[in-house]
């Protein structure tokens, strides 16, 4: 018997702002910066990359490049994306 599988896509599970907040919170708690950048990319795609890019004042292509696995976004870009996703950066 052949079992068919599909690749898991977290975007299908990020339906609400609370889903996104929890996803980003868990990823941030891992302490790995590249994981958090990847999570921001995923959350922005779930919300609509074009919409997030327009509200951040950058092009869609530029945002994709910044949040790519080999990207190196500036802190102000990260802070804008976090805010546009309905979250805030907290140090405790």
PyMOL Python script that loads the backbone (N, CA, C, O; Angstrom):
from pymol import cmd

cmd.read_pdbstr("""\
ATOM      1  N   UNK A   1       0.840  -1.175   0.000  1.00  0.00           N
ATOM      2  CA  UNK A   1       0.000   0.000   0.000  1.00  0.00           C
ATOM      3  C   UNK A   1       0.894   1.251   0.000  1.00  0.00           C
ATOM      4  O   UNK A   1       1.848   1.337   0.774  1.00  0.00           O
ATOM      5  N   UNK A   2       0.584   2.199  -0.857  1.00  0.00           N
ATOM      6  CA  UNK A   2       1.325   3.446  -0.963  1.00  0.00           C
ATOM      7  C   UNK A   2       0.608   4.517  -0.137  1.00  0.00           C
ATOM      8  O   UNK A   2      -0.600   4.721  -0.262  1.00  0.00           O
ATOM      9  N   UNK A   3       1.377   5.183   0.695  1.00  0.00           N
ATOM     10  CA  UNK A   3       0.831   6.266   1.511  1.00  0.00           C
ATOM     11  C   UNK A   3       1.270   7.583   0.892  1.00  0.00           C
ATOM     12  O   UNK A   3       2.462   7.842   0.728  1.00  0.00           O
ATOM     13  N   UNK A   4       0.298   8.402   0.554  1.00  0.00           N
ATOM     14  CA  UNK A   4       0.598   9.706  -0.010  1.00  0.00           C
ATOM     15  C   UNK A   4       0.682  10.730   1.119  1.00  0.00           C
ATOM     16  O   UNK A   4      -0.156  10.757   2.021  1.00  0.00           O
ATOM     17  N   UNK A   5       1.699  11.559   1.048  1.00  0.00           N
ATOM     18  CA  UNK A   5       1.868  12.607   2.051  1.00  0.00           C
ATOM     19  C   UNK A   5       2.010  13.954   1.360  1.00  0.00           C
ATOM     20  O   UNK A   5       2.287  14.037   0.163  1.00  0.00           O
ATOM     21  N   UNK A   6       1.816  14.994   2.137  1.00  0.00           N
ATOM     22  CA  UNK A   6       2.015  16.349   1.644  1.00  0.00           C
ATOM     23  C   UNK A   6       2.995  17.041   2.574  1.00  0.00           C
ATOM     24  O   UNK A   6       3.122  16.685   3.745  1.00  0.00           O
ATOM     25  N   UNK A   7       3.669  18.014   2.044  1.00  0.00           N
ATOM     26  CA  UNK A   7       4.580  18.800   2.859  1.00  0.00           C
ATOM     27  C   UNK A   7       3.757  19.642   3.831  1.00  0.00           C
ATOM     28  O   UNK A   7       2.751  20.237   3.446  1.00  0.00           O
ATOM     29  N   UNK A   8       4.189  19.690   5.092  1.00  0.00           N
ATOM     30  CA  UNK A   8       3.500  20.482   6.107  1.00  0.00           C
ATOM     31  C   UNK A   8       3.718  21.965   5.837  1.00  0.00           C
ATOM     32  O   UNK A   8       4.846  22.395   5.598  1.00  0.00           O
ATOM     33  N   UNK A   9       2.661  22.735   5.874  1.00  0.00           N
ATOM     34  CA  UNK A   9       2.745  24.176   5.667  1.00  0.00           C
ATOM     35  C   UNK A   9       2.084  24.870   6.845  1.00  0.00           C
ATOM     36  O   UNK A   9       0.861  24.840   6.983  1.00  0.00           O
ATOM     37  N   UNK A  10       2.891  25.495   7.695  1.00  0.00           N
ATOM     38  CA  UNK A  10       2.381  26.163   8.893  1.00  0.00           C
ATOM     39  C   UNK A  10       1.405  27.283   8.542  1.00  0.00           C
ATOM     40  O   UNK A  10       0.533  27.612   9.346  1.00  0.00           O
ATOM     41  N   UNK A  11       1.538  27.876   7.346  1.00  0.00           N
ATOM     42  CA  UNK A  11       0.632  28.967   6.951  1.00  0.00           C
ATOM     43  C   UNK A  11      -0.825  28.584   7.074  1.00  0.00           C
ATOM     44  O   UNK A  11      -1.664  29.424   7.401  1.00  0.00           O
ATOM     45  N   UNK A  12      -1.133  27.338   6.818  1.00  0.00           N
ATOM     46  CA  UNK A  12      -2.525  26.883   6.904  1.00  0.00           C
ATOM     47  C   UNK A  12      -3.054  26.948   8.328  1.00  0.00           C
ATOM     48  O   UNK A  12      -4.266  26.916   8.539  1.00  0.00           O
ATOM     49  N   UNK A  13      -2.161  27.040   9.307  1.00  0.00           N
ATOM     50  CA  UNK A  13      -2.567  27.043  10.709  1.00  0.00           C
ATOM     51  C   UNK A  13      -2.462  28.427  11.354  1.00  0.00           C
ATOM     52  O   UNK A  13      -2.828  28.596  12.517  1.00  0.00           O
ATOM     53  N   UNK A  14      -1.975  29.396  10.620  1.00  0.00           N
ATOM     54  CA  UNK A  14      -1.848  30.758  11.143  1.00  0.00           C
ATOM     55  C   UNK A  14      -3.015  31.601  10.640  1.00  0.00           C
ATOM     56  O   UNK A  14      -2.857  32.439   9.752  1.00  0.00           O
ATOM     57  N   UNK A  15      -4.171  31.367  11.214  1.00  0.00           N
ATOM     58  CA  UNK A  15      -5.393  32.005  10.728  1.00  0.00           C
ATOM     59  C   UNK A  15      -5.756  33.280  11.485  1.00  0.00           C
ATOM     60  O   UNK A  15      -6.393  34.171  10.924  1.00  0.00           O
ATOM     61  N   UNK A  16      -5.357  33.375  12.748  1.00  0.00           N
ATOM     62  CA  UNK A  16      -5.731  34.526  13.558  1.00  0.00           C
ATOM     63  C   UNK A  16      -4.481  35.256  14.050  1.00  0.00           C
ATOM     64  O   UNK A  16      -3.371  34.728  13.997  1.00  0.00           O
ATOM     65  N   UNK A  17      -4.691  36.486  14.531  1.00  0.00           N
ATOM     66  CA  UNK A  17      -3.577  37.242  15.105  1.00  0.00           C
ATOM     67  C   UNK A  17      -2.988  36.501  16.301  1.00  0.00           C
ATOM     68  O   UNK A  17      -1.774  36.514  16.505  1.00  0.00           O
ATOM     69  N   UNK A  18      -3.833  35.864  17.083  1.00  0.00           N
ATOM     70  CA  UNK A  18      -3.340  35.109  18.239  1.00  0.00           C
ATOM     71  C   UNK A  18      -2.484  33.918  17.791  1.00  0.00           C
ATOM     72  O   UNK A  18      -1.472  33.615  18.424  1.00  0.00           O
ATOM     73  N   UNK A  19      -2.877  33.247  16.713  1.00  0.00           N
ATOM     74  CA  UNK A  19      -2.060  32.156  16.173  1.00  0.00           C
ATOM     75  C   UNK A  19      -0.663  32.670  15.812  1.00  0.00           C
ATOM     76  O   UNK A  19       0.346  32.035  16.120  1.00  0.00           O
ATOM     77  N   UNK A  20      -0.628  33.824  15.158  1.00  0.00           N
ATOM     78  CA  UNK A  20       0.646  34.411  14.737  1.00  0.00           C
ATOM     79  C   UNK A  20       1.478  34.821  15.946  1.00  0.00           C
ATOM     80  O   UNK A  20       2.680  34.560  15.991  1.00  0.00           O
ATOM     81  N   UNK A  21       0.842  35.463  16.929  1.00  0.00           N
ATOM     82  CA  UNK A  21       1.565  35.866  18.146  1.00  0.00           C
ATOM     83  C   UNK A  21       2.186  34.658  18.839  1.00  0.00           C
ATOM     84  O   UNK A  21       3.353  34.700  19.230  1.00  0.00           O
ATOM     85  N   UNK A  22       1.425  33.597  18.991  1.00  0.00           N
ATOM     86  CA  UNK A  22       1.932  32.401  19.677  1.00  0.00           C
ATOM     87  C   UNK A  22       3.077  31.766  18.885  1.00  0.00           C
ATOM     88  O   UNK A  22       4.073  31.332  19.465  1.00  0.00           O
ATOM     89  N   UNK A  23       2.931  31.714  17.568  1.00  0.00           N
ATOM     90  CA  UNK A  23       3.976  31.165  16.703  1.00  0.00           C
ATOM     91  C   UNK A  23       5.270  31.960  16.848  1.00  0.00           C
ATOM     92  O   UNK A  23       6.344  31.381  17.014  1.00  0.00           O
ATOM     93  N   UNK A  24       5.166  33.299  16.785  1.00  0.00           N
ATOM     94  CA  UNK A  24       6.351  34.140  16.917  1.00  0.00           C
ATOM     95  C   UNK A  24       6.935  34.053  18.331  1.00  0.00           C
ATOM     96  O   UNK A  24       8.155  34.041  18.495  1.00  0.00           O
ATOM     97  N   UNK A  25       6.077  33.992  19.346  1.00  0.00           N
ATOM     98  CA  UNK A  25       6.548  33.887  20.729  1.00  0.00           C
ATOM     99  C   UNK A  25       7.361  32.609  20.923  1.00  0.00           C
ATOM    100  O   UNK A  25       8.450  32.641  21.496  1.00  0.00           O
ATOM    101  N   UNK A  26       6.836  31.504  20.453  1.00  0.00           N
ATOM    102  CA  UNK A  26       7.545  30.225  20.589  1.00  0.00           C
ATOM    103  C   UNK A  26       8.878  30.243  19.850  1.00  0.00           C
ATOM    104  O   UNK A  26       9.887  29.750  20.355  1.00  0.00           O
ATOM    105  N   UNK A  27       8.871  30.811  18.665  1.00  0.00           N
ATOM    106  CA  UNK A  27      10.102  30.864  17.876  1.00  0.00           C
ATOM    107  C   UNK A  27      11.128  31.791  18.524  1.00  0.00           C
ATOM    108  O   UNK A  27      12.318  31.476  18.553  1.00  0.00           O
ATOM    109  N   UNK A  28      10.677  32.923  19.039  1.00  0.00           N
ATOM    110  CA  UNK A  28      11.588  33.860  19.694  1.00  0.00           C
ATOM    111  C   UNK A  28      12.205  33.224  20.938  1.00  0.00           C
ATOM    112  O   UNK A  28      13.367  33.475  21.256  1.00  0.00           O
ATOM    113  N   UNK A  29      11.432  32.408  21.634  1.00  0.00           N
ATOM    114  CA  UNK A  29      11.934  31.757  22.843  1.00  0.00           C
ATOM    115  C   UNK A  29      13.027  30.732  22.557  1.00  0.00           C
ATOM    116  O   UNK A  29      13.763  30.342  23.463  1.00  0.00           O
ATOM    117  N   UNK A  30      13.138  30.296  21.308  1.00  0.00           N
ATOM    118  CA  UNK A  30      14.189  29.337  20.967  1.00  0.00           C
ATOM    119  C   UNK A  30      15.564  29.997  21.036  1.00  0.00           C
ATOM    120  O   UNK A  30      16.574  29.325  21.242  1.00  0.00           O
ATOM    121  N   UNK A  31      15.593  31.330  20.862  1.00  0.00           N
ATOM    122  CA  UNK A  31      16.847  32.061  20.945  1.00  0.00           C
ATOM    123  C   UNK A  31      17.695  32.023  19.687  1.00  0.00           C
ATOM    124  O   UNK A  31      18.819  32.526  19.691  1.00  0.00           O
ATOM    125  N   UNK A  32      17.186  31.442  18.612  1.00  0.00           N
ATOM    126  CA  UNK A  32      17.947  31.356  17.360  1.00  0.00           C
ATOM    127  C   UNK A  32      17.410  32.429  16.408  1.00  0.00           C
ATOM    128  O   UNK A  32      16.269  32.353  15.951  1.00  0.00           O
ATOM    129  N   UNK A  33      18.246  33.423  16.118  1.00  0.00           N
ATOM    130  CA  UNK A  33      17.820  34.565  15.313  1.00  0.00           C
ATOM    131  C   UNK A  33      17.313  34.146  13.936  1.00  0.00           C
ATOM    132  O   UNK A  33      16.299  34.666  13.470  1.00  0.00           O
ATOM    133  N   UNK A  34      17.997  33.222  13.283  1.00  0.00           N
ATOM    134  CA  UNK A  34      17.582  32.812  11.934  1.00  0.00           C
ATOM    135  C   UNK A  34      16.213  32.137  11.964  1.00  0.00           C
ATOM    136  O   UNK A  34      15.444  32.255  11.009  1.00  0.00           O
ATOM    137  N   UNK A  35      15.904  31.435  13.044  1.00  0.00           N
ATOM    138  CA  UNK A  35      14.573  30.817  13.174  1.00  0.00           C
ATOM    139  C   UNK A  35      13.503  31.897  13.298  1.00  0.00           C
ATOM    140  O   UNK A  35      12.419  31.773  12.728  1.00  0.00           O
ATOM    141  N   UNK A  36      13.811  32.954  14.044  1.00  0.00           N
ATOM    142  CA  UNK A  36      12.842  34.032  14.216  1.00  0.00           C
ATOM    143  C   UNK A  36      12.611  34.771  12.902  1.00  0.00           C
ATOM    144  O   UNK A  36      11.471  35.108  12.581  1.00  0.00           O
ATOM    145  N   UNK A  37      13.660  35.027  12.144  1.00  0.00           N
ATOM    146  CA  UNK A  37      13.517  35.688  10.841  1.00  0.00           C
ATOM    147  C   UNK A  37      12.665  34.819   9.917  1.00  0.00           C
ATOM    148  O   UNK A  37      11.797  35.326   9.206  1.00  0.00           O
ATOM    149  N   UNK A  38      12.917  33.514   9.929  1.00  0.00           N
ATOM    150  CA  UNK A  38      12.117  32.590   9.122  1.00  0.00           C
ATOM    151  C   UNK A  38      10.650  32.628   9.565  1.00  0.00           C
ATOM    152  O   UNK A  38       9.747  32.594   8.729  1.00  0.00           O
ATOM    153  N   UNK A  39      10.416  32.697  10.872  1.00  0.00           N
ATOM    154  CA  UNK A  39       9.047  32.770  11.392  1.00  0.00           C
ATOM    155  C   UNK A  39       8.370  34.068  10.962  1.00  0.00           C
ATOM    156  O   UNK A  39       7.181  34.066  10.644  1.00  0.00           O
ATOM    157  N   UNK A  40       9.110  35.174  10.951  1.00  0.00           N
ATOM    158  CA  UNK A  40       8.543  36.436  10.461  1.00  0.00           C
ATOM    159  C   UNK A  40       8.138  36.313   9.002  1.00  0.00           C
ATOM    160  O   UNK A  40       7.079  36.798   8.606  1.00  0.00           O
ATOM    161  N   UNK A  41       8.978  35.665   8.200  1.00  0.00           N
ATOM    162  CA  UNK A  41       8.662  35.425   6.793  1.00  0.00           C
ATOM    163  C   UNK A  41       7.360  34.627   6.682  1.00  0.00           C
ATOM    164  O   UNK A  41       6.465  34.981   5.914  1.00  0.00           O
ATOM    165  N   UNK A  42       7.271  33.564   7.446  1.00  0.00           N
ATOM    166  CA  UNK A  42       6.084  32.703   7.410  1.00  0.00           C
ATOM    167  C   UNK A  42       4.840  33.466   7.835  1.00  0.00           C
ATOM    168  O   UNK A  42       3.798  33.362   7.188  1.00  0.00           O
ATOM    169  N   UNK A  43       4.936  34.232   8.917  1.00  0.00           N
ATOM    170  CA  UNK A  43       3.789  34.995   9.407  1.00  0.00           C
ATOM    171  C   UNK A  43       3.382  36.083   8.420  1.00  0.00           C
ATOM    172  O   UNK A  43       2.191  36.318   8.213  1.00  0.00           O
ATOM    173  N   UNK A  44       4.358  36.745   7.811  1.00  0.00           N
ATOM    174  CA  UNK A  44       4.049  37.776   6.817  1.00  0.00           C
ATOM    175  C   UNK A  44       3.346  37.173   5.604  1.00  0.00           C
ATOM    176  O   UNK A  44       2.420  37.773   5.058  1.00  0.00           O
ATOM    177  N   UNK A  45       3.786  35.983   5.181  1.00  0.00           N
ATOM    178  CA  UNK A  45       3.108  35.309   4.067  1.00  0.00           C
ATOM    179  C   UNK A  45       1.688  34.928   4.459  1.00  0.00           C
ATOM    180  O   UNK A  45       0.777  35.012   3.636  1.00  0.00           O
ATOM    181  N   UNK A  46       1.488  34.510   5.709  1.00  0.00           N
ATOM    182  CA  UNK A  46       0.149  34.138   6.170  1.00  0.00           C
ATOM    183  C   UNK A  46      -0.781  35.350   6.172  1.00  0.00           C
ATOM    184  O   UNK A  46      -1.964  35.223   5.856  1.00  0.00           O
ATOM    185  N   UNK A  47      -0.258  36.516   6.522  1.00  0.00           N
ATOM    186  CA  UNK A  47      -1.055  37.754   6.554  1.00  0.00           C
ATOM    187  C   UNK A  47      -1.202  38.373   5.172  1.00  0.00           C
ATOM    188  O   UNK A  47      -2.151  39.115   4.916  1.00  0.00           O
ATOM    189  N   UNK A  48      -0.267  38.069   4.286  1.00  0.00           N
ATOM    190  CA  UNK A  48      -0.249  38.656   2.950  1.00  0.00           C
ATOM    191  C   UNK A  48       0.997  39.508   2.795  1.00  0.00           C
ATOM    192  O   UNK A  48       1.046  40.640   3.277  1.00  0.00           O
ATOM    193  N   UNK A  49       1.996  38.970   2.127  1.00  0.00           N
ATOM    194  CA  UNK A  49       3.286  39.646   1.996  1.00  0.00           C
ATOM    195  C   UNK A  49       3.132  41.014   1.331  1.00  0.00           C
ATOM    196  O   UNK A  49       3.769  41.979   1.754  1.00  0.00           O
ATOM    197  N   UNK A  50       2.302  41.107   0.304  1.00  0.00           N
ATOM    198  CA  UNK A  50       2.112  42.395  -0.382  1.00  0.00           C
ATOM    199  C   UNK A  50       1.529  43.432   0.562  1.00  0.00           C
ATOM    200  O   UNK A  50       1.956  44.586   0.564  1.00  0.00           O
ATOM    201  N   UNK A  51       0.560  43.027   1.358  1.00  0.00           N
ATOM    202  CA  UNK A  51      -0.087  43.928   2.314  1.00  0.00           C
ATOM    203  C   UNK A  51       0.913  44.398   3.379  1.00  0.00           C
ATOM    204  O   UNK A  51       0.965  45.585   3.700  1.00  0.00           O
ATOM    205  N   UNK A  52       1.692  43.481   3.916  1.00  0.00           N
ATOM    206  CA  UNK A  52       2.682  43.825   4.938  1.00  0.00           C
ATOM    207  C   UNK A  52       3.757  44.737   4.345  1.00  0.00           C
ATOM    208  O   UNK A  52       4.153  45.719   4.973  1.00  0.00           O
ATOM    209  N   UNK A  53       4.224  44.419   3.147  1.00  0.00           N
ATOM    210  CA  UNK A  53       5.252  45.231   2.493  1.00  0.00           C
ATOM    211  C   UNK A  53       4.755  46.652   2.260  1.00  0.00           C
ATOM    212  O   UNK A  53       5.473  47.613   2.537  1.00  0.00           O
ATOM    213  N   UNK A  54       3.541  46.792   1.755  1.00  0.00           N
ATOM    214  CA  UNK A  54       2.984  48.116   1.485  1.00  0.00           C
ATOM    215  C   UNK A  54       2.870  48.932   2.773  1.00  0.00           C
ATOM    216  O   UNK A  54       3.215  50.114   2.795  1.00  0.00           O
ATOM    217  N   UNK A  55       2.393  48.309   3.827  1.00  0.00           N
ATOM    218  CA  UNK A  55       2.244  49.010   5.109  1.00  0.00           C
ATOM    219  C   UNK A  55       3.595  49.338   5.734  1.00  0.00           C
ATOM    220  O   UNK A  55       3.709  50.304   6.488  1.00  0.00           O
ATOM    221  N   UNK A  56       4.621  48.541   5.427  1.00  0.00           N
ATOM    222  CA  UNK A  56       5.972  48.793   5.957  1.00  0.00           C
ATOM    223  C   UNK A  56       6.720  49.818   5.112  1.00  0.00           C
ATOM    224  O   UNK A  56       7.771  50.316   5.515  1.00  0.00           O
ATOM    225  N   UNK A  57       6.178  50.128   3.951  1.00  0.00           N
ATOM    226  CA  UNK A  57       6.818  51.109   3.077  1.00  0.00           C
ATOM    227  C   UNK A  57       7.985  50.560   2.284  1.00  0.00           C
ATOM    228  O   UNK A  57       8.902  51.295   1.919  1.00  0.00           O
ATOM    229  N   UNK A  58       7.945  49.250   2.016  1.00  0.00           N
ATOM    230  CA  UNK A  58       8.994  48.624   1.206  1.00  0.00           C
ATOM    231  C   UNK A  58       8.328  47.822   0.090  1.00  0.00           C
ATOM    232  O   UNK A  58       7.129  47.544   0.143  1.00  0.00           O
ATOM    233  N   UNK A  59       9.104  47.458  -0.904  1.00  0.00           N
ATOM    234  CA  UNK A  59       8.543  46.644  -1.980  1.00  0.00           C
ATOM    235  C   UNK A  59       8.393  45.198  -1.504  1.00  0.00           C
ATOM    236  O   UNK A  59       9.083  44.750  -0.588  1.00  0.00           O
ATOM    237  N   UNK A  60       7.495  44.500  -2.139  1.00  0.00           N
ATOM    238  CA  UNK A  60       7.276  43.089  -1.815  1.00  0.00           C
ATOM    239  C   UNK A  60       8.564  42.301  -2.022  1.00  0.00           C
ATOM    240  O   UNK A  60       8.935  41.477  -1.186  1.00  0.00           O
ATOM    241  N   UNK A  61       9.246  42.556  -3.138  1.00  0.00           N
ATOM    242  CA  UNK A  61      10.495  41.845  -3.444  1.00  0.00           C
ATOM    243  C   UNK A  61      11.555  42.124  -2.379  1.00  0.00           C
ATOM    244  O   UNK A  61      12.282  41.222  -1.964  1.00  0.00           O
ATOM    245  N   UNK A  62      11.635  43.364  -1.949  1.00  0.00           N
ATOM    246  CA  UNK A  62      12.605  43.732  -0.922  1.00  0.00           C
ATOM    247  C   UNK A  62      12.312  43.020   0.397  1.00  0.00           C
ATOM    248  O   UNK A  62      13.229  42.568   1.083  1.00  0.00           O
ATOM    249  N   UNK A  63      11.040  42.925   0.744  1.00  0.00           N
ATOM    250  CA  UNK A  63      10.664  42.245   1.983  1.00  0.00           C
ATOM    251  C   UNK A  63      10.977  40.759   1.899  1.00  0.00           C
ATOM    252  O   UNK A  63      11.495  40.176   2.852  1.00  0.00           O
ATOM    253  N   UNK A  64      10.665  40.143   0.765  1.00  0.00           N
ATOM    254  CA  UNK A  64      11.013  38.727   0.575  1.00  0.00           C
ATOM    255  C   UNK A  64      12.524  38.531   0.725  1.00  0.00           C
ATOM    256  O   UNK A  64      12.973  37.580   1.363  1.00  0.00           O
ATOM    257  N   UNK A  65      13.301  39.442   0.129  1.00  0.00           N
ATOM    258  CA  UNK A  65      14.760  39.326   0.191  1.00  0.00           C
ATOM    259  C   UNK A  65      15.253  39.485   1.633  1.00  0.00           C
ATOM    260  O   UNK A  65      16.114  38.727   2.079  1.00  0.00           O
ATOM    261  N   UNK A  66      14.719  40.453   2.354  1.00  0.00           N
ATOM    262  CA  UNK A  66      15.135  40.682   3.738  1.00  0.00           C
ATOM    263  C   UNK A  66      14.833  39.491   4.634  1.00  0.00           C
ATOM    264  O   UNK A  66      15.621  39.149   5.515  1.00  0.00           O
ATOM    265  N   UNK A  67      13.683  38.861   4.403  1.00  0.00           N
ATOM    266  CA  UNK A  67      13.248  37.773   5.274  1.00  0.00           C
ATOM    267  C   UNK A  67      13.615  36.383   4.744  1.00  0.00           C
ATOM    268  O   UNK A  67      13.197  35.369   5.303  1.00  0.00           O
ATOM    269  N   UNK A  68      14.393  36.347   3.667  1.00  0.00           N
ATOM    270  CA  UNK A  68      14.835  35.065   3.107  1.00  0.00           C
ATOM    271  C   UNK A  68      15.813  34.396   4.068  1.00  0.00           C
ATOM    272  O   UNK A  68      16.356  35.042   4.964  1.00  0.00           O
ATOM    273  N   UNK A  69      16.030  33.100   3.875  1.00  0.00           N
ATOM    274  CA  UNK A  69      16.940  32.354   4.748  1.00  0.00           C
ATOM    275  C   UNK A  69      18.338  32.945   4.767  1.00  0.00           C
ATOM    276  O   UNK A  69      19.022  32.876   5.788  1.00  0.00           O
ATOM    277  N   UNK A  70      18.775  33.526   3.657  1.00  0.00           N
ATOM    278  CA  UNK A  70      20.102  34.142   3.616  1.00  0.00           C
ATOM    279  C   UNK A  70      20.030  35.662   3.754  1.00  0.00           C
ATOM    280  O   UNK A  70      21.021  36.357   3.533  1.00  0.00           O
ATOM    281  N   UNK A  71      18.848  36.175   4.121  1.00  0.00           N
ATOM    282  CA  UNK A  71      18.670  37.611   4.296  1.00  0.00           C
ATOM    283  C   UNK A  71      19.297  38.092   5.589  1.00  0.00           C
ATOM    284  O   UNK A  71      19.612  37.306   6.482  1.00  0.00           O
ATOM    285  N   UNK A  72      19.470  39.389   5.668  1.00  0.00           N
ATOM    286  CA  UNK A  72      20.037  39.997   6.866  1.00  0.00           C
ATOM    287  C   UNK A  72      19.283  41.297   7.133  1.00  0.00           C
ATOM    288  O   UNK A  72      19.817  42.385   6.912  1.00  0.00           O
ATOM    289  N   UNK A  73      18.032  41.183   7.612  1.00  0.00           N
ATOM    290  CA  UNK A  73      17.222  42.394   7.785  1.00  0.00           C
ATOM    291  C   UNK A  73      17.757  43.296   8.890  1.00  0.00           C
ATOM    292  O   UNK A  73      18.337  42.832   9.872  1.00  0.00           O
ATOM    293  N   UNK A  74      17.550  44.585   8.706  1.00  0.00           N
ATOM    294  CA  UNK A  74      17.913  45.555   9.745  1.00  0.00           C
ATOM    295  C   UNK A  74      16.916  45.441  10.892  1.00  0.00           C
ATOM    296  O   UNK A  74      15.794  44.967  10.713  1.00  0.00           O
ATOM    297  N   UNK A  75      17.341  45.882  12.066  1.00  0.00           N
ATOM    298  CA  UNK A  75      16.458  45.797  13.224  1.00  0.00           C
ATOM    299  C   UNK A  75      15.184  46.606  13.018  1.00  0.00           C
ATOM    300  O   UNK A  75      14.105  46.170  13.421  1.00  0.00           O
ATOM    301  N   UNK A  76      15.294  47.786  12.392  1.00  0.00           N
ATOM    302  CA  UNK A  76      14.088  48.587  12.191  1.00  0.00           C
ATOM    303  C   UNK A  76      13.094  47.882  11.270  1.00  0.00           C
ATOM    304  O   UNK A  76      11.884  48.049  11.425  1.00  0.00           O
ATOM    305  N   UNK A  77      13.586  47.102  10.321  1.00  0.00           N
ATOM    306  CA  UNK A  77      12.695  46.313   9.465  1.00  0.00           C
ATOM    307  C   UNK A  77      11.994  45.236  10.296  1.00  0.00           C
ATOM    308  O   UNK A  77      10.785  45.041  10.177  1.00  0.00           O
ATOM    309  N   UNK A  78      12.749  44.552  11.123  1.00  0.00           N
ATOM    310  CA  UNK A  78      12.174  43.522  11.994  1.00  0.00           C
ATOM    311  C   UNK A  78      11.120  44.142  12.908  1.00  0.00           C
ATOM    312  O   UNK A  78      10.025  43.598  13.053  1.00  0.00           O
ATOM    313  N   UNK A  79      11.448  45.276  13.523  1.00  0.00           N
ATOM    314  CA  UNK A  79      10.513  45.934  14.436  1.00  0.00           C
ATOM    315  C   UNK A  79       9.221  46.330  13.727  1.00  0.00           C
ATOM    316  O   UNK A  79       8.135  46.167  14.283  1.00  0.00           O
ATOM    317  N   UNK A  80       9.332  46.856  12.491  1.00  0.00           N
ATOM    318  CA  UNK A  80       8.137  47.226  11.718  1.00  0.00           C
ATOM    319  C   UNK A  80       7.271  46.006  11.435  1.00  0.00           C
ATOM    320  O   UNK A  80       6.054  46.050  11.612  1.00  0.00           O
ATOM    321  N   UNK A  81       7.895  44.922  10.997  1.00  0.00           N
ATOM    322  CA  UNK A  81       7.152  43.708  10.644  1.00  0.00           C
ATOM    323  C   UNK A  81       6.448  43.158  11.883  1.00  0.00           C
ATOM    324  O   UNK A  81       5.276  42.785  11.825  1.00  0.00           O
ATOM    325  N   UNK A  82       7.163  43.111  12.991  1.00  0.00           N
ATOM    326  CA  UNK A  82       6.572  42.617  14.241  1.00  0.00           C
ATOM    327  C   UNK A  82       5.343  43.449  14.590  1.00  0.00           C
ATOM    328  O   UNK A  82       4.296  42.895  14.927  1.00  0.00           O
ATOM    329  N   UNK A  83       5.460  44.770  14.513  1.00  0.00           N
ATOM    330  CA  UNK A  83       4.333  45.650  14.836  1.00  0.00           C
ATOM    331  C   UNK A  83       3.168  45.444  13.869  1.00  0.00           C
ATOM    332  O   UNK A  83       2.015  45.380  14.295  1.00  0.00           O
ATOM    333  N   UNK A  84       3.461  45.340  12.567  1.00  0.00           N
ATOM    334  CA  UNK A  84       2.405  45.141  11.566  1.00  0.00           C
ATOM    335  C   UNK A  84       1.707  43.796  11.720  1.00  0.00           C
ATOM    336  O   UNK A  84       0.573  43.626  11.273  1.00  0.00           O
ATOM    337  N   UNK A  85       2.380  42.847  12.347  1.00  0.00           N
ATOM    338  CA  UNK A  85       1.767  41.552  12.608  1.00  0.00           C
ATOM    339  C   UNK A  85       0.972  41.549  13.915  1.00  0.00           C
ATOM    340  O   UNK A  85       0.475  40.511  14.350  1.00  0.00           O
ATOM    341  N   UNK A  86       0.860  42.723  14.529  1.00  0.00           N
ATOM    342  CA  UNK A  86       0.061  42.845  15.742  1.00  0.00           C
ATOM    343  C   UNK A  86       0.796  42.425  17.007  1.00  0.00           C
ATOM    344  O   UNK A  86       0.170  42.079  18.009  1.00  0.00           O
ATOM    345  N   UNK A  87       2.115  42.455  16.959  1.00  0.00           N
ATOM    346  CA  UNK A  87       2.925  42.022  18.099  1.00  0.00           C
ATOM    347  C   UNK A  87       3.831  43.171  18.538  1.00  0.00           C
ATOM    348  O   UNK A  87       3.870  44.223  17.900  1.00  0.00           O
ATOM    349  N   UNK A  88       4.549  42.959  19.620  1.00  0.00           N
ATOM    350  CA  UNK A  88       5.550  43.916  20.051  1.00  0.00           C
ATOM    351  C   UNK A  88       6.722  43.168  20.628  1.00  0.00           C
ATOM    352  O   UNK A  88       6.586  42.052  21.130  1.00  0.00           O
ATOM    353  N   UNK A  89       7.876  43.798  20.549  1.00  0.00           N
ATOM    354  CA  UNK A  89       9.093  43.205  21.094  1.00  0.00           C
ATOM    355  C   UNK A  89       9.191  43.621  22.561  1.00  0.00           C
ATOM    356  O   UNK A  89       9.139  44.808  22.883  1.00  0.00           O
ATOM    357  N   UNK A  90       9.330  42.638  23.440  1.00  0.00           N
ATOM    358  CA  UNK A  90       9.396  42.891  24.878  1.00  0.00           C
ATOM    359  C   UNK A  90      10.638  42.229  25.438  1.00  0.00           C
ATOM    360  O   UNK A  90      10.946  41.083  25.111  1.00  0.00           O
ATOM    361  N   UNK A  91      11.344  42.951  26.275  1.00  0.00           N
ATOM    362  CA  UNK A  91      12.506  42.390  26.957  1.00  0.00           C
ATOM    363  C   UNK A  91      12.143  42.271  28.417  1.00  0.00           C
ATOM    364  O   UNK A  91      11.708  43.238  29.043  1.00  0.00           O
ATOM    365  N   UNK A  92      12.326  41.074  28.961  1.00  0.00           N
ATOM    366  CA  UNK A  92      11.966  40.887  30.378  1.00  0.00           C
ATOM    367  C   UNK A  92      13.063  40.159  31.110  1.00  0.00           C
ATOM    368  O   UNK A  92      12.944  39.910  32.310  1.00  0.00           O
TER     369      UNK A  92
END
""", "prot")
cmd.dss("prot")
cmd.show_as("cartoon", "prot")
cmd.util.cbc("prot")
cmd.orient("prot")
